[in-house]
C-alpha cells in the first residue's frame, strides 16, 4: 500500500469498543467505553513500525504476513507486542468516551456513526496540535497524513465531509472546532484494510490496550498493564497528559471516576 511522501507526519487510527447504548448489570450488551486512538510518527520514521511488526511476528511465531489483532492474542503475547509498540519513536493519542455519562444519548442512537465522528473530531484536534507544535523546518509540508482502519459498513466520504464542514464553519460553532486546517486536510484522509499496513495493526494495539484498562470483564476485572507499556508514547503538552494525549468525554477524569471506578486505572499514566 503506497502512502504519500510529502507529509511531515503520518497518523494511523483505530478504535476499540462499540457505539451501542444497551448496558446491562451483568456486563453484557454494549461496551460502556468507546476508545479511538492514533499512533503518530514522522513520515521518515514510518519504516520503524514495519520493523516492529516483523520482529513481533517472529517472536510470536506468526507467519510473515500474518495480520496481528490484539484481542485475538493471549495475554503473554500481548505484553511483548505492546512493549515493542511503546518503544517506537512515535506518539499516541486516545479519546475515551464513557457512554453512560452522555447527556443526550438519543442523539447518538438516532444518527448512525455520529459518536464515531464526534470522537474523531476530538482526536484530530489533538493530533493537529501535536504536529503543529513539533514541526521541524524542511521536514515535509507540515501536514499529517491520516490513515483510518477501514470499517466496511461506514462511509469515509461522510467523515471527510463532516470534518470539512466543521473546519469551514469553525468560527460559528458553539464549541469552537480546534482542528488546525494547515495540518489536517480532511479531503485527503484515507481508509485502508487493517491487514495491509503495519501502522494500523500497531494502532489497534494502542486502542485495545487503552480499552482493556477500563473494560470490565464478566468478573469485574480490568487489565491496565498494557496501557502502562505505552506511557512514554503519550502526547503531553508541557507535561500535561489529560486533555492532550488522553481525552475523556463527556466528563474529565476526576468526574468520570465517580461513575466509573475503573477510570482510576488512567491515573498516573
Residue pairs with C-beta under 8 A, 6 or more apart in sequence:
1 192
1 196
1 197
3 10
3 46
3 145
3 147
3 190
4 145
4 188
5 43
6 140
6 141
6 143
7 43
7 140
7 141
7 143
7 144
7 145
8 42
8 43
8 131
8 135
8 136
8 139
8 140
8 141
8 142
8 143
8 144
9 40
9 41
9 42
9 43
9 131
9 140
9 143
9 144
9 145
10 40
10 41
10 42
10 43
10 46
10 144
10 145
10 147
10 199
11 38
11 39
11 40
11 127
11 144
11 145
11 146
11 147
12 38
12 39
12 40
12 49
12 147
12 149
12 197
12 199
12 200
12 202
12 203
13 36
13 37
13 38
13 120
13 123
13 146
13 147
13 148
13 149
13 203
14 36
14 37
14 148
14 149
14 194
14 200
14 203
14 204
14 206
14 207
15 34
15 35
15 36
15 37
15 116
15 119
15 149
15 207
16 34
16 35
16 37
16 71
16 204
16 207
16 208
16 210
16 211
17 31
17 33
17 34
17 35
17 211
17 215
18 30
18 31
18 34
19 30
19 34
19 108
19 113
19 115
19 116
20 29
20 30
20 31
21 30
21 99
21 105
21 108
21 109
22 29
22 30
23 29
23 30
23 32
23 99
23 100
26 218
27 216
27 217
27 218
27 220
30 99
31 99
31 211
31 215
32 98
32 99
32 100
32 214
32 215
32 216
32 260
33 96
33 97
33 98
33 99
33 211
33 214
33 215
34 96
34 97
34 99
34 115
34 116
34 119
35 94
35 95
35 96
35 97
35 207
35 210
35 211
36 94
36 95
36 116
36 119
36 120
36 123
36 207
37 92
37 93
37 94
37 95
37 123
37 203
37 206
37 207
37 210
38 92
38 93
38 94
38 123
38 127
38 146
38 203
38 206
39 49
39 85
39 88
39 90
39 91
39 92
39 199
39 202
39 203
39 206
39 233
40 90
40 91
40 92
40 93
40 127
40 130
40 131
40 144
40 235
41 48
41 49
41 88
41 89
41 90
41 91
41 199
42 89
42 139
42 140
43 140
43 145
44 139
45 88
45 89
45 90
46 199
48 88
48 89
48 90
49 88
49 90
49 198
49 199
49 202
50 198
52 84
52 85
52 87
52 88
52 198
52 202
53 68
53 198
53 201
53 202
54 64
54 198
55 84
56 62
56 68
56 80
56 81
56 84
57 63
57 64
57 66
57 68
59 80
60 68
60 73
60 77
60 80
60 81
62 68
67 194
67 195
67 201
68 81
68 201
68 204
68 205
69 194
69 201
69 204
70 78
70 81
70 82
70 204
70 205
70 208
70 209
71 208
73 81
75 223
78 205
78 209
78 226
79 225
79 226
79 229
81 205
82 205
82 209
82 226
82 229
82 230
83 229
85 202
85 205
85 206
85 229
85 230
85 233
86 229
86 230
86 231
86 232
86 233
87 232
88 202
88 233
90 233
91 130
91 233
91 234
91 235
91 245
92 206
92 230
92 233
92 234
92 235
92 245
93 123
93 126
93 127
93 130
93 234
93 235
93 244
93 245
93 246
93 247
94 206
94 207
94 210
94 245
94 246
94 247
95 119
95 122
95 123
95 126
95 247
95 249
96 210
96 214
96 246
96 247
96 248
96 249
96 266
97 115
97 119
97 248
97 249
97 250
98 248
98 249
98 250
98 251
98 256
98 259
98 260
98 263
99 105
99 115
100 259
100 260
101 250
101 251
101 256
101 259
101 260
102 108
102 250
103 250
107 114
108 114
108 115
108 118
113 154
113 158
116 154
117 158
117 159
117 162
119 249
120 159
120 163
121 162
121 163
121 166
121 177
121 179
122 247
122 249
123 247
124 146
124 163
124 179
124 184
125 177
125 178
125 179
126 235
126 244
126 245
126 247
127 144
127 146
127 183
127 184
128 144
128 178
128 179
128 180
128 183
128 184
129 178
129 180
129 237
129 244
130 235
130 244
131 142
131 143
131 144
131 180
131 183
132 142
132 180
132 182
132 183
133 237
135 142
142 182
142 183
143 182
143 183
143 184
143 185
143 188
144 183
144 184
145 188
145 190
146 184
146 188
146 189
146 190
147 189
147 190
147 191
147 192
147 197
147 199
147 200
148 156
148 159
148 189
148 190
148 191
148 192
149 191
149 192
149 193
149 194
149 200
149 203
149 204
150 156
150 191
150 192
150 193
150 194
151 191
156 189
156 190
156 191
159 186
159 189
160 186
160 187
160 189
161 186
163 179
163 184
163 186
163 189
164 186
164 187
166 173
166 177
166 179
167 177
167 179
167 181
167 184
167 186
169 177
170 176
170 177
170 178
170 179
192 200
194 200
194 201
194 204
195 201
206 230
206 233
208 226
209 226
209 227
209 229
209 230
210 227
210 230
212 222
212 223
212 224
212 226
212 227
213 222
213 223
213 224
213 226
213 227
213 262
213 265
213 266
214 222
214 260
214 262
214 263
214 265
214 266
215 222
215 223
215 262
216 222
216 262
222 262
222 265
224 265
227 265
227 266
227 269
228 269
231 269
234 241
234 245
234 246
234 269
235 241
235 244
235 245
236 244
236 245
237 243
237 244
241 269
242 248
242 252
242 253
243 252
246 253
246 266
246 269
248 256
248 263
248 266
251 259
253 263
253 266
253 267
256 263
257 263
257 264
